[in-house]
Amino acid sequence: MVNQASEIVQQILSLESSYSTTLVAIDGKGGAGKSTLASILAAQLETTGRRVDIVHFD
């Protein structure tokens, strides 16, 4: 999953936007690994100096 997350992080970083905030949503069934993926993405994005917040909701 870490390799796939790295690819996703690269896609997120490649987005050119005039906005200062990028929102990434993760959806899936219970137990699919959404929280794990969110944590991995957050950790990788934080290493690039990005501020990351994870918000859980139903």
Rosetta blueprint (number, residue, H / E / L):
1 M L
2 V H
3 N H
4 Q H
5 A H
6 S H
7 E H
8 I H
9 V H
10 Q H
11 Q H
12 I H
13 L H
14 S H
15 L L
16 E L
17 S L
18 S L
19 Y L
20 S L
21 T L
22 T L
23 L L
24 V L
25 A L
26 I L
27 D L
28 G L
29 K L
30 G L
31 G L
32 A L
33 G L
34 K H
35 S H
36 T H
37 L H
38 A H
39 S H
40 I H
41 L H
42 A H
43 A H
44 Q H
45 L H
46 E H
47 T L
48 T L
49 G L
50 R L
51 R L
52 V L
53 D L
54 I L
55 V L
56 H L
57 F L
58 D L
